[in-house]
Amino acid sequence: MVQIQASVEIDASLDKIWSIVADLDSEPKFWKGTKEVRNISKNGNIITREVTIAFKDSKCMQTVTLYPREKIQIQFTKGVIEGTKTLTLAQIGNKTRLDVLWDMKLSGMMGMFTGMVKKHIQSGSEQALESIKQEAQR
């Protein structure tokens, strides 16, 4: 498994950041590696969805669990990525820290591209957090 981490401090309330990141349909707006999101089912705070990622337009199945105002846990359940992506929010004075942690690997033969893909995910995560920051500070 490969771990990828990124973090940003945002000059905005935790509630404002939560409203942006919890809008799961707008994920492709911030996360450039996510091309399309199709929600399949919702049961309380658990969403099952199919996501098309930029890596060869691969489709992945995910189970997303929302922990309101605290974190979003995304479990990749089927596709080229195995593992989790977790967004965590923390209030720090007047600011909010937003962290992302990937704990993932590429499945099957795709495993040989892990190093290359890790760099893309690291860069994409940093860009996504910066985009979320810009949106929240408007």
C-alpha positions in Angstrom: 0.0 0.0 0.0 1.1 3.5 -0.8 0.2 6.5 1.4 -0.2 9.9 0.0 -0.9 12.9 2.2 -1.7 16.6 1.6 -3.0 19.3 3.9 -4.1 23.0 3.6 -5.2 25.6 6.1 -8.2 27.6 4.9 -9.3 31.0 6.2 -13.0 29.9 6.4 -15.3 28.2 8.9 -15.5 24.4 9.2 -19.1 24.6 8.2 -18.3 26.4 4.9 -15.5 23.8 4.1 -17.9 20.9 4.9 -20.6 22.3 2.6 -18.0 22.2 -0.2 -16.4 18.8 0.3 -19.7 17.1 1.3 -21.2 18.1 -2.1 -20.1 14.8 -3.6 -21.6 15.6 -7.0 -19.2 18.5 -7.4 -16.1 16.4 -6.7 -14.9 16.5 -10.4 -14.8 20.3 -10.2 -12.0 20.1 -7.6 -10.4 16.7 -8.1 -9.1 16.6 -11.7 -8.5 12.9 -11.5 -12.2 12.3 -11.0 -13.9 12.7 -14.4 -17.5 11.7 -13.5 -19.5 10.6 -10.5 -22.7 8.5 -10.7 -24.5 7.9 -7.4 -26.1 4.4 -7.2 -27.6 4.3 -3.8 -27.8 6.2 -0.5 -28.5 4.8 2.9 -28.3 7.4 5.6 -24.7 8.8 5.5 -23.4 5.9 3.2 -23.4 6.4 -0.5 -22.5 3.8 -3.1 -21.3 5.2 -6.4 -19.4 4.6 -9.6 -16.6 7.0 -10.4 -14.8 7.4 -13.7 -11.2 8.4 -13.1 -8.7 10.0 -15.5 -6.4 7.0 -15.5 -7.4 5.4 -18.8 -11.1 6.4 -18.1 -11.2 3.5 -15.6 -14.4 3.0 -13.6 -14.2 2.4 -9.9 -16.9 1.5 -7.4 -16.8 3.4 -4.1 -18.5 3.4 -0.8 -18.5 6.9 0.7 -19.2 7.4 4.4 -19.9 10.9 5.6 -19.1 11.8 9.2 -20.7 15.3 9.3 -18.3 18.2 9.9 -15.5 15.7 10.7 -14.4 13.5 7.8 -15.4 11.7 4.5 -14.1 8.2 4.0 -14.1 6.8 0.5 -13.5 3.1 0.2 -12.6 1.9 -3.3 -14.5 -1.4 -3.6 -13.9 -2.4 -7.2 -11.6 -1.2 -10.0 -8.0 -0.4 -10.6 -7.6 1.4 -7.2 -7.8 -0.6 -4.0 -7.9 1.2 -0.6 -9.2 4.4 0.8 -9.2 8.2 0.5 -10.0 10.1 3.6 -10.7 13.8 3.9 -10.5 15.2 7.5 -11.5 18.6 8.7 -10.2 20.3 11.9 -11.0 23.7 13.3 -7.9 25.6 14.3 -8.8 29.0 15.7 -10.5 31.0 12.9 -9.2 28.6 10.3 -10.0 25.1 9.2 -7.4 22.5 8.3 -8.3 20.1 5.5 -6.3 16.9 5.2 -6.4 14.2 2.6 -4.9 10.7 3.2 -4.8 8.1 0.5 -4.0 4.5 1.5 -4.1 2.7 -1.8 -2.6 0.4 -4.3 -3.3 -0.3 -8.0 -4.7 -3.7 -8.6 -3.4 -6.5 -10.9 -1.0 -5.6 -13.7 -1.6 -1.9 -13.0 0.6 -2.3 -9.9 3.7 -1.6 -12.0 2.4 2.0 -12.6 2.1 2.7 -8.9 5.1 5.1 -8.8 3.9 7.2 -11.7 0.3 7.3 -10.5 1.4 8.2 -6.9 3.0 11.4 -8.3 -0.2 12.3 -10.2 -2.4 11.6 -7.1 0.0 13.7 -4.9 -0.1 16.6 -7.3 -3.8 16.2 -7.9 -4.6 16.2 -4.2 -2.5 19.3 -3.6 -4.3 21.1 -6.5 -7.7 19.9 -5.2 -7.1 21.2 -1.7 -5.9 24.5 -3.2 -9.1 24.7 -5.4 -11.3 24.0 -2.3 -9.4 26.7 -0.4 -10.0 29.3 -3.2 -13.7 28.4 -3.4 -14.1 28.7 0.4 -12.3 32.0 0.7 -14.4 33.8 -2.0 
